[in-house]
Amino acid sequence: MSKAAILIADGCEECEALIQVDMLRRAGIDIDMVSITGNRQVTSARDITFICDRILSDFDADAYDAVILPGGMPGTIHLKEDARVISLIKKFNSDKKLVAAICAAPTVLGYAGILKGRNATCYPGMEDGLTGATKKTDPVVRDGNIITSRGLGTALAFAGAIIEYLTDAPTAKRVLDGVVYKN
C-alpha cells in the first residue's frame, strides 16, 4: 500500500487539505497530515482548527511515496519559507516520488526549482511563481512525478489524479464515483 504525507501550515486552505486526506483514505492509501508548525494543532485560513497526525520534526521521508501541499494564504507562504519543506520537495522529486500541490502551493514547487521544463498549473494570477514551468490552465496537470492543480474547485479531480498515480485508474474512478464526482 502507498503512503502519502500532506504538509500542513497555519493558514492552509482547509478544504484543499482535508479533501485529499478523505479521498486518499477512501482509496485505501495511508495518508498522514504532517504539521510544519512544531505543534500537531493547525489553524486554517478560515480559522478552523484541526489536529494533524504528526509534526514535521518526526517525519521520515523514506517511509512515504508522496508528498502533497495544499494551498491557502498565508499557508503557502509558510510552506515556501520553511527550509525543511523545500528540502523535502527536492528529495521527493530527486527520488522520483510523487510531489503534488494545489492552488497557490505549486508556487512552492517553482521556488524549490523542480518545475524547470515541466508543465504545471496553479491558482489564476499566481503563474509567475511557477518558475521554469510551461504554464497550463487545465484543472489538473500531471508531468511525470509532479501533479499540480488550480484550487478548491479542482480538489476532487486533483485527488483523483493522485489516487490514480498511487494506485490505478479503476481505483480512482471507483472513489470519484463513490462521492458522485462528475467532471
CYANA upper distance limits for C-alpha pairs under 8 A (distance plus 0.5 A):
  1 MET  CA     28 GLY  CA      8.11
  1 MET  CA     29 ILE  CA      6.87
  1 MET  CA     30 ASP  CA      7.79
  2 SER  CA     29 ILE  CA      6.08
  2 SER  CA     30 ASP  CA      6.87
  2 SER  CA     64 TYR  CA      7.95
  2 SER  CA     65 ASP  CA      6.61
  2 SER  CA    166 LEU  CA      6.82
  2 SER  CA    167 THR  CA      8.18
  3 LYS  CA     29 ILE  CA      6.51
  3 LYS  CA     30 ASP  CA      5.18
  3 LYS  CA     31 ILE  CA      6.19
  3 LYS  CA     63 ALA  CA      7.90
  3 LYS  CA     64 TYR  CA      5.49
  3 LYS  CA     65 ASP  CA      5.91
  3 LYS  CA     66 ALA  CA      7.22
  4 ALA  CA     29 ILE  CA      7.79
  4 ALA  CA     30 ASP  CA      6.68
  4 ALA  CA     31 ILE  CA      5.03
  4 ALA  CA     32 ASP  CA      6.92
  4 ALA  CA     64 TYR  CA      5.99
  4 ALA  CA     65 ASP  CA      6.20
  4 ALA  CA     66 ALA  CA      5.06
  4 ALA  CA     67 VAL  CA      6.28
  4 ALA  CA     68 ILE  CA      7.95
  5 ALA  CA     31 ILE  CA      5.86
  5 ALA  CA     32 ASP  CA      5.32
  5 ALA  CA     33 MET  CA      6.45
  5 ALA  CA     34 VAL  CA      6.97
  5 ALA  CA     64 TYR  CA      7.39
  5 ALA  CA     66 ALA  CA      6.75
  5 ALA  CA     67 VAL  CA      5.42
  5 ALA  CA     68 ILE  CA      6.65
  6 ILE  CA     17 ALA  CA      7.74
  6 ILE  CA     21 VAL  CA      8.28
  6 ILE  CA     31 ILE  CA      7.72
  6 ILE  CA     32 ASP  CA      6.81
  6 ILE  CA     33 MET  CA      5.57
  6 ILE  CA     34 VAL  CA      6.42
  6 ILE  CA     67 VAL  CA      6.25
  6 ILE  CA     68 ILE  CA      5.01
  6 ILE  CA     69 LEU  CA      6.34
  6 ILE  CA     70 PRO  CA      7.97
  7 LEU  CA     33 MET  CA      6.78
  7 LEU  CA     34 VAL  CA      5.40
  7 LEU  CA     35 SER  CA      6.48
  7 LEU  CA     36 ILE  CA      7.08
  7 LEU  CA     56 LEU  CA      8.49
  7 LEU  CA     67 VAL  CA      7.76
  7 LEU  CA     68 ILE  CA      6.83
  7 LEU  CA     69 LEU  CA      6.11
  7 LEU  CA     70 PRO  CA      7.92
  8 ILE  CA     12 CYS  CA      7.08
  8 ILE  CA     17 ALA  CA      8.04
  8 ILE  CA     33 MET  CA      7.17
  8 ILE  CA     34 VAL  CA      6.27
  8 ILE  CA     35 SER  CA      5.27
  8 ILE  CA     36 ILE  CA      6.53
  8 ILE  CA     42 VAL  CA      7.87
  8 ILE  CA     52 CYS  CA      8.38
  8 ILE  CA     69 LEU  CA      7.82
  8 ILE  CA     70 PRO  CA      7.73
  8 ILE  CA     75 GLY  CA      8.14
  9 ALA  CA     35 SER  CA      6.57
  9 ALA  CA     36 ILE  CA      6.12
  9 ALA  CA     37 THR  CA      6.82
  9 ALA  CA     42 VAL  CA      7.15
  9 ALA  CA     43 THR  CA      8.42
  9 ALA  CA     44 SER  CA      8.29
  9 ALA  CA     75 GLY  CA      5.58
  9 ALA  CA     76 THR  CA      8.10
  9 ALA  CA     78 HIS  CA      6.78
  9 ALA  CA     79 LEU  CA      7.04
 10 ASP  CA     37 THR  CA      7.75
 10 ASP  CA     42 VAL  CA      5.82
 10 ASP  CA     43 THR  CA      5.54
 10 ASP  CA     44 SER  CA      6.00
 10 ASP  CA     45 ALA  CA      7.68
 10 ASP  CA     74 PRO  CA      7.83
 10 ASP  CA     75 GLY  CA      5.95
 10 ASP  CA     78 HIS  CA      8.01
 11 GLY  CA     43 THR  CA      6.73
 11 GLY  CA     44 SER  CA      4.82
 11 GLY  CA     45 ALA  CA      4.44
 11 GLY  CA     46 ARG  CA      8.05
 11 GLY  CA     47 ASP  CA      8.40
 11 GLY  CA     72 GLY  CA      6.72
 11 GLY  CA     73 MET  CA      5.92
 11 GLY  CA     74 PRO  CA      5.37
 11 GLY  CA     75 GLY  CA      4.60
 11 GLY  CA     76 THR  CA      8.24
 12 CYS  CA     17 ALA  CA      7.98
 12 CYS  CA     43 THR  CA      8.16
 12 CYS  CA     44 SER  CA      5.35
 12 CYS  CA     45 ALA  CA      5.90
 12 CYS  CA     70 PRO  CA      7.01
 12 CYS  CA     71 GLY  CA      6.32
 12 CYS  CA     72 GLY  CA      4.97
 12 CYS  CA     73 MET  CA      6.63
 12 CYS  CA     74 PRO  CA      7.29
 12 CYS  CA     75 GLY  CA      4.70
 12 CYS  CA     76 THR  CA      7.33
 13 GLU  CA     17 ALA  CA      6.96
 13 GLU  CA     44 SER  CA      6.60
 13 GLU  CA     45 ALA  CA      6.29
 13 GLU  CA     46 ARG  CA      8.21
 13 GLU  CA     70 PRO  CA      6.96
 13 GLU  CA     71 GLY  CA      6.00
 13 GLU  CA     72 GLY  CA      4.64
 13 GLU  CA     73 MET  CA      7.69
 13 GLU  CA     75 GLY  CA      7.87
 14 GLU  CA     18 LEU  CA      6.48
 14 GLU  CA     44 SER  CA      6.12
 14 GLU  CA     45 ALA  CA      7.66
 14 GLU  CA     46 ARG  CA      8.27
 14 GLU  CA     48 ILE  CA      8.00
 14 GLU  CA     72 GLY  CA      8.35
 15 CYS  CA     19 ILE  CA      6.11
 15 CYS  CA    152 LEU  CA      7.35
 16 GLU  CA     20 GLN  CA      7.08
 16 GLU  CA     70 PRO  CA      6.04
 16 GLU  CA     71 GLY  CA      7.37
 16 GLU  CA    102 ILE  CA      7.87
 16 GLU  CA    151 GLY  CA      7.96
 16 GLU  CA    152 LEU  CA      6.10
 16 GLU  CA    155 ALA  CA      6.38
 17 ALA  CA     21 VAL  CA      7.12
 17 ALA  CA     69 LEU  CA      8.21
 17 ALA  CA     70 PRO  CA      5.72
 17 ALA  CA     71 GLY  CA      8.45
 18 LEU  CA     22 ASP  CA      6.55
 19 ILE  CA     23 MET  CA      6.46
 19 ILE  CA    155 ALA  CA      7.34
 19 ILE  CA    156 LEU  CA      7.63
 19 ILE  CA    159 ALA  CA      8.03
 20 GLN  CA     24 LEU  CA      6.45
 20 GLN  CA    155 ALA  CA      7.89
 20 GLN  CA    156 LEU  CA      8.25
 20 GLN  CA    159 ALA  CA      6.03
 21 VAL  CA     25 ARG  CA      6.62
 21 VAL  CA     31 ILE  CA      6.82
 21 VAL  CA     32 ASP  CA      8.23
 21 VAL  CA     33 MET  CA      8.09
 22 ASP  CA     26 ARG  CA      6.76
 23 MET  CA     27 ALA  CA      6.89
 23 MET  CA    156 LEU  CA      8.38
 23 MET  CA    159 ALA  CA      6.81
 23 MET  CA    160 GLY  CA      8.41
 23 MET  CA    175 VAL  CA      7.60
 24 LEU  CA     28 GLY  CA      6.95
 24 LEU  CA     29 ILE  CA      5.69
 24 LEU  CA     30 ASP  CA      7.75
 24 LEU  CA     31 ILE  CA      7.35
 24 LEU  CA    159 ALA  CA      7.54
 24 LEU  CA    163 ILE  CA      6.86
 25 ARG  CA     29 ILE  CA      5.72
 25 ARG  CA     30 ASP  CA      6.78
 25 ARG  CA     31 ILE  CA      7.32
 26 ARG  CA    175 VAL  CA      7.03
 27 ALA  CA    163 ILE  CA      7.38
 27 ALA  CA    171 THR  CA      7.09
 27 ALA  CA    172 ALA  CA      7.77
 27 ALA  CA    175 VAL  CA      6.69
 29 ILE  CA    163 ILE  CA      8.42
 29 ILE  CA    166 LEU  CA      8.50
 32 ASP  CA     52 CYS  CA      8.09
 32 ASP  CA     53 ASP  CA      6.27
 32 ASP  CA     54 ARG  CA      7.80
 33 MET  CA     52 CYS  CA      5.40
 33 MET  CA     53 ASP  CA      5.67
 33 MET  CA     54 ARG  CA      7.09
 34 VAL  CA     40 ARG  CA      8.18
 34 VAL  CA     52 CYS  CA      6.27
 34 VAL  CA     53 ASP  CA      6.57
 34 VAL  CA     54 ARG  CA      5.52
 34 VAL  CA     55 ILE  CA      5.64
 34 VAL  CA     56 LEU  CA      6.31
 34 VAL  CA     59 PHE  CA      8.16
 35 SER  CA     39 ASN  CA      7.12
 35 SER  CA     40 ARG  CA      6.20
 35 SER  CA     41 GLN  CA      8.01
 35 SER  CA     42 VAL  CA      7.44
 35 SER  CA     52 CYS  CA      6.43
 35 SER  CA     53 ASP  CA      8.32
 35 SER  CA     54 ARG  CA      6.80
 35 SER  CA     55 ILE  CA      5.13
 35 SER  CA     56 LEU  CA      6.31
 36 ILE  CA     55 ILE  CA      6.53
 36 ILE  CA     56 LEU  CA      5.60
 36 ILE  CA     57 SER  CA      8.40
 36 ILE  CA     79 LEU  CA      8.31
 37 THR  CA     42 VAL  CA      8.03
 37 THR  CA     55 ILE  CA      7.72
 37 THR  CA     56 LEU  CA      8.19
 38 GLY  CA     55 ILE  CA      6.26
 38 GLY  CA     56 LEU  CA      7.45
 38 GLY  CA     57 SER  CA      7.69
 39 ASN  CA     55 ILE  CA      6.86
 40 ARG  CA     51 ILE  CA      5.89
 40 ARG  CA     52 CYS  CA      5.38
 40 ARG  CA     53 ASP  CA      7.27
 40 ARG  CA     54 ARG  CA      6.46
 40 ARG  CA     55 ILE  CA      6.35
 41 GLN  CA     49 THR  CA      7.26
 41 GLN  CA     50 PHE  CA      6.25
 41 GLN  CA     51 ILE  CA      4.98
 41 GLN  CA     52 CYS  CA      6.69
 42 VAL  CA     49 THR  CA      6.07
 42 VAL  CA     50 PHE  CA      6.10
 42 VAL  CA     51 ILE  CA      6.74
 42 VAL  CA     52 CYS  CA      7.68
 43 THR  CA     47 ASP  CA      6.08
 43 THR  CA     48 ILE  CA      5.91
 43 THR  CA     49 THR  CA      4.74
 43 THR  CA     50 PHE  CA      7.02
 44 SER  CA     48 ILE  CA      5.66
 44 SER  CA     49 THR  CA      6.79
 44 SER  CA     75 GLY  CA      8.29
 45 ALA  CA     72 GLY  CA      6.95
 45 ALA  CA     73 MET  CA      6.73
 45 ALA  CA     74 PRO  CA      7.58
 45 ALA  CA     75 GLY  CA      7.83
 54 ARG  CA     58 ASP  CA      7.33
 54 ARG  CA     59 PHE  CA      7.94
 55 ILE  CA     59 PHE  CA      7.21
 60 ASP  CA     64 TYR  CA      8.03
 61 ALA  CA     88 LEU  CA      7.81
 61 ALA  CA     92 PHE  CA      8.38
 65 ASP  CA     97 LYS  CA      6.07
 65 ASP  CA     98 LEU  CA      6.93
 66 ALA  CA     92 PHE  CA      7.84
 66 ALA  CA     97 LYS  CA      6.21
 66 ALA  CA     98 LEU  CA      4.95
 66 ALA  CA     99 VAL  CA      6.41
 66 ALA  CA    100 ALA  CA      8.14
 67 VAL  CA     89 ILE  CA      8.00
 67 VAL  CA     92 PHE  CA      7.87
 67 VAL  CA     98 LEU  CA      6.81
 67 VAL  CA     99 VAL  CA      5.67
 67 VAL  CA    100 ALA  CA      6.82
 68 ILE  CA     99 VAL  CA      6.56
 68 ILE  CA    100 ALA  CA      5.16
 68 ILE  CA    101 ALA  CA      6.11
 69 LEU  CA    100 ALA  CA      6.73
 69 LEU  CA    101 ALA  CA      5.04
 69 LEU  CA    102 ILE  CA      7.02
 69 LEU  CA    105 ALA  CA      6.47
 69 LEU  CA    106 PRO  CA      8.42
 70 PRO  CA     76 THR  CA      8.07
 70 PRO  CA    101 ALA  CA      6.46
 70 PRO  CA    102 ILE  CA      5.90
 70 PRO  CA    103 CYS  CA      7.54
 70 PRO  CA    104 ALA  CA      8.41
 70 PRO  CA    105 ALA  CA      6.51
 71 GLY  CA     75 GLY  CA      7.02
 71 GLY  CA     76 THR  CA      5.94
 71 GLY  CA    101 ALA  CA      7.88
 71 GLY  CA    102 ILE  CA      6.12
 71 GLY  CA    103 CYS  CA      5.41
 71 GLY  CA    104 ALA  CA      5.34
 71 GLY  CA    105 ALA  CA      5.14
 71 GLY  CA    151 GLY  CA      8.03
 72 GLY  CA     76 THR  CA      6.29
 72 GLY  CA    103 CYS  CA      7.68
 72 GLY  CA    104 ALA  CA      6.98
 72 GLY  CA    105 ALA  CA      8.15
 73 MET  CA     77 ILE  CA      7.29
 73 MET  CA    104 ALA  CA      8.49
 74 PRO  CA     78 HIS  CA      6.86
 75 GLY  CA     79 LEU  CA      6.81
 76 THR  CA     80 LYS  CA      6.67
 76 THR  CA    104 ALA  CA      6.83
 76 THR  CA    105 ALA  CA      5.94
 76 THR  CA    108 VAL  CA      7.68
 77 ILE  CA     81 GLU  CA      6.59
 78 HIS  CA     82 ASP  CA      6.81
 79 LEU  CA     85 VAL  CA      6.75
 79 LEU  CA     86 ILE  CA      8.36
 79 LEU  CA    108 VAL  CA      7.54
 80 LYS  CA     85 VAL  CA      7.73
 80 LYS  CA     86 ILE  CA      7.38
 80 LYS  CA    108 VAL  CA      5.70
 80 LYS  CA    111 TYR  CA      7.72
 82 ASP  CA     86 ILE  CA      7.10
 83 ALA  CA     87 SER  CA      6.61
 84 ARG  CA     88 LEU  CA      6.65
 85 VAL  CA     89 ILE  CA      6.70
 86 ILE  CA     90 LYS  CA      6.79
 86 ILE  CA    108 VAL  CA      8.19
 86 ILE  CA    112 ALA  CA      6.15
 87 SER  CA     91 LYS  CA      6.65
 87 SER  CA    112 ALA  CA      8.49
 88 LEU  CA     92 PHE  CA      6.55
 89 ILE  CA     93 ASN  CA      6.62
 89 ILE  CA     99 VAL  CA      7.34
 89 ILE  CA    109 LEU  CA      7.77
 89 ILE  CA    112 ALA  CA      7.64
 90 LYS  CA     94 SER  CA      6.55
 90 LYS  CA    112 ALA  CA      7.24
 90 LYS  CA    114 ILE  CA      7.42
 91 LYS  CA     95 ASP  CA      6.50
 92 PHE  CA     96 LYS  CA      6.65
 92 PHE  CA     97 LYS  CA      5.49
 92 PHE  CA     98 LEU  CA      7.29
 92 PHE  CA     99 VAL  CA      7.13
 93 ASN  CA     97 LYS  CA      6.26
 93 ASN  CA     98 LEU  CA      7.53
 93 ASN  CA     99 VAL  CA      7.02
 93 ASN  CA    114 ILE  CA      7.70
 93 ASN  CA    145 ASN  CA      7.74
 93 ASN  CA    146 ILE  CA      8.45
 96 LYS  CA    145 ASN  CA      6.64
 97 LYS  CA    145 ASN  CA      6.66
 98 LEU  CA    145 ASN  CA      5.25
 98 LEU  CA    146 ILE  CA      6.40
 98 LEU  CA    147 ILE  CA      8.10
 99 VAL  CA    145 ASN  CA      6.75
 99 VAL  CA    146 ILE  CA      5.45
 99 VAL  CA    147 ILE  CA      6.96
100 ALA  CA    106 PRO  CA      8.36
100 ALA  CA    146 ILE  CA      6.16
100 ALA  CA    147 ILE  CA      5.08
100 ALA  CA    148 THR  CA      6.15
100 ALA  CA    162 ILE  CA      8.11
101 ALA  CA    105 ALA  CA      5.78
101 ALA  CA    106 PRO  CA      5.53
101 ALA  CA    109 LEU  CA      8.26
101 ALA  CA    147 ILE  CA      7.02
101 ALA  CA    148 THR  CA      5.46
101 ALA  CA    149 SER  CA      7.02
102 ILE  CA    106 PRO  CA      6.53
102 ILE  CA    122 CYS  CA      7.00
102 ILE  CA    123 TYR  CA      8.25
102 ILE  CA    148 THR  CA      6.02
102 ILE  CA    149 SER  CA      5.00
102 ILE  CA    150 ARG  CA      6.27
102 ILE  CA    151 GLY  CA      6.29
102 ILE  CA    155 ALA  CA      8.08
102 ILE  CA    158 PHE  CA      8.13
103 CYS  CA    122 CYS  CA      5.54
103 CYS  CA    123 TYR  CA      5.00
103 CYS  CA    149 SER  CA      6.53
103 CYS  CA    150 ARG  CA      5.07
103 CYS  CA    151 GLY  CA      4.49
103 CYS  CA    152 LEU  CA      7.55
104 ALA  CA    108 VAL  CA      8.36
104 ALA  CA    122 CYS  CA      6.38
104 ALA  CA    123 TYR  CA      5.92
104 ALA  CA    126 MET  CA      7.21
104 ALA  CA    150 ARG  CA      8.21
104 ALA  CA    151 GLY  CA      8.10
105 ALA  CA    109 LEU  CA      7.69
105 ALA  CA    122 CYS  CA      7.97
106 PRO  CA    110 GLY  CA      6.99
106 PRO  CA    120 ALA  CA      8.14
106 PRO  CA    121 THR  CA      7.67
106 PRO  CA    122 CYS  CA      6.34
106 PRO  CA    129 GLY  CA      8.20
106 PRO  CA    130 LEU  CA      7.17
106 PRO  CA    148 THR  CA      6.71
106 PRO  CA    149 SER  CA      8.28
107 THR  CA    111 TYR  CA      6.58
107 THR  CA    122 CYS  CA      7.94
107 THR  CA    126 MET  CA      7.90
107 THR  CA    127 GLU  CA      8.17
107 THR  CA    129 GLY  CA      5.01
107 THR  CA    130 LEU  CA      5.66
107 THR  CA    131 THR  CA      8.06
108 VAL  CA    112 ALA  CA      6.61
108 VAL  CA    129 GLY  CA      8.14
109 LEU  CA    113 GLY  CA      6.86
109 LEU  CA    114 ILE  CA      6.35
109 LEU  CA    115 LEU  CA      6.91
109 LEU  CA    130 LEU  CA      7.79
110 GLY  CA    114 ILE  CA      6.62
110 GLY  CA    115 LEU  CA      5.94
110 GLY  CA    116 LYS  CA      8.31
110 GLY  CA    129 GLY  CA      6.38
110 GLY  CA    130 LEU  CA      5.04
110 GLY  CA    131 THR  CA      5.05
110 GLY  CA    132 GLY  CA      7.44
110 GLY  CA    133 ALA  CA      8.05
111 TYR  CA    129 GLY  CA      7.49
111 TYR  CA    130 LEU  CA      8.05
111 TYR  CA    131 THR  CA      7.17
113 GLY  CA    131 THR  CA      7.52
113 GLY  CA    132 GLY  CA      8.02
115 LEU  CA    119 ASN  CA      7.91
115 LEU  CA    120 ALA  CA      7.91
115 LEU  CA    130 LEU  CA      7.40
115 LEU  CA    131 THR  CA      7.03
115 LEU  CA    132 GLY  CA      6.03
115 LEU  CA    133 ALA  CA      5.54
116 LYS  CA    131 THR  CA      7.33
116 LYS  CA    132 GLY  CA      4.45
116 LYS  CA    133 ALA  CA      5.68
117 GLY  CA    132 GLY  CA      6.55
117 GLY  CA    133 ALA  CA      5.98
117 GLY  CA    134 THR  CA      7.24
118 ARG  CA    132 GLY  CA      7.89
118 ARG  CA    133 ALA  CA      5.45
118 ARG  CA    134 THR  CA      6.49
118 ARG  CA    143 ASP  CA      6.77
119 ASN  CA    133 ALA  CA      5.99
119 ASN  CA    134 THR  CA      5.19
119 ASN  CA    135 LYS  CA      6.53
119 ASN  CA    136 LYS  CA      7.11
119 ASN  CA    141 VAL  CA      7.39
119 ASN  CA    142 ARG  CA      7.92
119 ASN  CA    143 ASP  CA      6.42
120 ALA  CA    130 LEU  CA      7.70
120 ALA  CA    133 ALA  CA      6.56
120 ALA  CA    134 THR  CA      6.79
120 ALA  CA    135 LYS  CA      5.91
120 ALA  CA    136 LYS  CA      6.28
120 ALA  CA    141 VAL  CA      6.24
120 ALA  CA    142 ARG  CA      7.92
120 ALA  CA    143 ASP  CA      7.95
120 ALA  CA    147 ILE  CA      8.02
120 ALA  CA    148 THR  CA      6.30
120 ALA  CA    149 SER  CA      8.36
121 THR  CA    127 GLU  CA      7.86
121 THR  CA    130 LEU  CA      8.23
121 THR  CA    135 LYS  CA      6.27
121 THR  CA    136 LYS  CA      5.54
121 THR  CA    137 THR  CA      6.37
121 THR  CA    138 ASP  CA      7.36
121 THR  CA    139 PRO  CA      8.09
121 THR  CA    140 VAL  CA      7.56
121 THR  CA    141 VAL  CA      6.82
121 THR  CA    148 THR  CA      6.16
121 THR  CA    149 SER  CA      6.22
121 THR  CA    150 ARG  CA      6.56
122 CYS  CA    126 MET  CA      7.09
122 CYS  CA    127 GLU  CA      6.90
122 CYS  CA    130 LEU  CA      8.36
122 CYS  CA    137 THR  CA      8.25
122 CYS  CA    148 THR  CA      7.20
122 CYS  CA    149 SER  CA      6.12
122 CYS  CA    150 ARG  CA      4.82
122 CYS  CA    151 GLY  CA      7.62
123 TYR  CA    127 GLU  CA      7.88
123 TYR  CA    149 SER  CA      8.18
123 TYR  CA    150 ARG  CA      5.04
123 TYR  CA    151 GLY  CA      6.19
124 PRO  CA    150 ARG  CA      7.68
126 MET  CA    130 LEU  CA      8.21
127 GLU  CA    135 LYS  CA      7.34
130 LEU  CA    135 LYS  CA      7.71
136 LYS  CA    141 VAL  CA      8.02
137 THR  CA    150 ARG  CA      8.31
138 ASP  CA    149 SER  CA      8.28
138 ASP  CA    150 ARG  CA      8.28
139 PRO  CA    149 SER  CA      6.08
139 PRO  CA    150 ARG  CA      6.09
139 PRO  CA    154 THR  CA      6.33
139 PRO  CA    157 ALA  CA      8.04
139 PRO  CA    158 PHE  CA      8.40
140 VAL  CA    147 ILE  CA      7.53
140 VAL  CA    148 THR  CA      6.22
140 VAL  CA    149 SER  CA      4.85
140 VAL  CA    150 ARG  CA      7.29
140 VAL  CA    154 THR  CA      7.75
140 VAL  CA    157 ALA  CA      7.37
140 VAL  CA    158 PHE  CA      6.44
140 VAL  CA    161 ALA  CA      8.15
141 VAL  CA    147 ILE  CA      6.12
141 VAL  CA    148 THR  CA      5.78
141 VAL  CA    149 SER  CA      6.79
142 ARG  CA    146 ILE  CA      6.25
142 ARG  CA    147 ILE  CA      4.87
142 ARG  CA    148 THR  CA      7.04
142 ARG  CA    161 ALA  CA      8.34
143 ASP  CA    147 ILE  CA      6.92
147 ILE  CA    158 PHE  CA      8.33
147 ILE  CA    161 ALA  CA      8.04
147 ILE  CA    162 ILE  CA      7.90
148 THR  CA    158 PHE  CA      8.00
149 SER  CA    154 THR  CA      7.08
149 SER  CA    155 ALA  CA      7.99
149 SER  CA    158 PHE  CA      6.55
150 ARG  CA    154 THR  CA      6.70
151 GLY  CA    155 ALA  CA      6.90
154 THR  CA    158 PHE  CA      6.57
155 ALA  CA    159 ALA  CA      6.61
156 LEU  CA    160 GLY  CA      6.67
156 LEU  CA    176 LEU  CA      8.01
156 LEU  CA    181 TYR  CA      7.88
157 ALA  CA    161 ALA  CA      6.78
157 ALA  CA    183 ASN  CA      8.33
158 PHE  CA    162 ILE  CA      6.83
159 ALA  CA    163 ILE  CA      6.57
160 GLY  CA    164 GLU  CA      6.55
160 GLY  CA    172 ALA  CA      5.69
160 GLY  CA    173 LYS  CA      7.91
160 GLY  CA    175 VAL  CA      8.23
160 GLY  CA    176 LEU  CA      7.10
161 ALA  CA    165 TYR  CA      6.63
161 ALA  CA    172 ALA  CA      7.86
162 ILE  CA    166 LEU  CA      6.68
163 ILE  CA    167 THR  CA      6.28
163 ILE  CA    168 ASP  CA      7.51
163 ILE  CA    169 ALA  CA      8.39
163 ILE  CA    171 THR  CA      7.71
163 ILE  CA    172 ALA  CA      5.87
164 GLU  CA    168 ASP  CA      4.93
164 GLU  CA    169 ALA  CA      5.36
164 GLU  CA    170 PRO  CA      8.28
164 GLU  CA    171 THR  CA      7.32
164 GLU  CA    172 ALA  CA      5.63
165 TYR  CA    169 ALA  CA      8.50
167 THR  CA    171 THR  CA      7.16
167 THR  CA    172 ALA  CA      8.19
168 ASP  CA    172 ALA  CA      6.99
169 ALA  CA    173 LYS  CA      6.61
170 PRO  CA    174 ARG  CA      6.55
171 THR  CA    175 VAL  CA      6.72
172 ALA  CA    176 LEU  CA      6.58
173 LYS  CA    177 ASP  CA      6.35
174 ARG  CA    178 GLY  CA      6.50
175 VAL  CA    179 VAL  CA      7.17
176 LEU  CA    180 VAL  CA      6.89
176 LEU  CA    181 TYR  CA      5.77
177 ASP  CA    181 TYR  CA      6.20
177 ASP  CA    182 LYS  CA      8.29
